[in-house]
Amino acid sequence: MRVKEIPRMYRIKQNFNVKRIENVEEAIADGISQYKELFFPGAKIGIAVGSRGIYQIPKMVKAAVAEVKKHGAIPHIIPAMGSHGGATAEGQEEYLKGYGITEETVGAPVLSSMEVEQVGTLEPEGMPVYCDKIALAMDGLIMLNRIKPHTDFHDITESGLLKQMAIGFGNHIGALAIHEFGIYGLAKLIPRAARVIMEKAPILLGIAVLENAEDTTAIIEVLPKDKIEEREKELIIEAKKLMPSLPFRNADVLVVQKMGKNISGVGMDSNITGRILVRGQEESDDLFIYRIVCLDLTEESHHNALGIGLADVITRRLYEKVDLETTYANVICSGFLERGFIPIIQNSDRDAILTALSCCNRKVTMEDARVALIKNTLEVKEILVSEALLEQVKERDYVEVLGEEKLEFDPEGNLKQDKGTVPLSCLI
């Protein structure tokens, strides 16, 4: 029987105990200055920047640029994002521009190219290791990336500086070479490829950034080349402790207002939703959500909807923002085709949510429908939950119930985003 109404919803707040760095510029400047002997006047220094939406990333890049200049060297920004941006130099430069990183804003030119040079081969696999030609031509390189749990696998190193070297600087061909080995390539070959790149490319430093459960900066460490791999193994453990989570173990429907590449490499972070959708990888034991609905795609994604297949139902608004060529370039490179499958499309937010509720393979009623609504998988401090989820939520001593929230829809059936009808933290 088709569900015709959305259940009563409540706004809840998760009071995370977080550590926070307020002045990211100072932290980066102080960290780089400890290694000032690595720079010499006139040296060309490349600062590697990826495609992730790191909190205050323009300030971090600008601070790194200023510190490099302070020691007499000449900084350049080099995109290090594998096959993102439609696997084109222009697309990757556009990504950085979307984050506010341009020569005008950070004080250093952006040098974007997909050209690579083979710098080694991993044996016995026979996998070629590639590195960006512009990066190789520098006198020194500074990697800048967030350390966080990967959305595809879990191991002693996951997403961070090593991945930025092996896949980011590998550009499209390097990313493809690693992804051809599936999870084994991601978990086992990335660190080995990064070692080759550290040997062949002029890597000087790595700036490791960790974020807290509120999606702000928790830790910044500037690491010399010979400390990067071992310290990253320690930092990934810390990053997992800092990750936010949803305050329940199971739900019928999760509504995600926006997905996007600036939010997660797969649009919706699998560590938050519990849904990985990679063949051979087990899904989460801690969280099970029967249906996922996604309502929109962020502008910062530049129409790349990798991860759209993680949803069961989407809106036509989202679908019409998808550039299939850009999306498929990223999906095919990853090898995880299911993440590019197009879900059921509905004309409005309301229709999408009701369709998901009607397809939970059980008789869902207003009283027992377990529904949650979040802004995106980065920002889950304030969310909406249905009355049936409140009992699970109240078991968490860090959760505060703020009151009932009525979901209001416009005449087209889309969520109104005014008059406080949706939690302020859920607005975009």
Secondary structure, DSSP 4 states (H G I P E B T S, - for coil): ----SPPPEEEEEE-------S-HHHHHHHHHHTTGGG--TT-EEEEEE-SS--TTHHHHHHHHHHHHHHTT-EEEEEE--TTTGGGSHHHHHHHHHHTT-SHHHHSS-B-----EEEEEEETTTTEEEEEEHHHHTSSEEEEEEE-B--SS--SSS-BSHHHIIIIITTHHHHHHHHHTTHHHIIIIIHHHHHHHHHHHS-EEEEEEEEE-TTSSEEEEEEEEGGGHHHHHHHHHHHHHHH----S-SEEEEEEES-B-TTT-TTSS-HHHHS----TTSPPPSS-EEEEEEE--B-GGGTT--TTGGG-SEEEHHHHTT--HHHHHHHHHHHT-GGGG---EEESSHHHHHHHHHHTSSS---TTT--EEEES-SS--SEEEEEHHHHHHHHTSTTEEEEEEE---B-TTSPBP-STTSS-GGG--
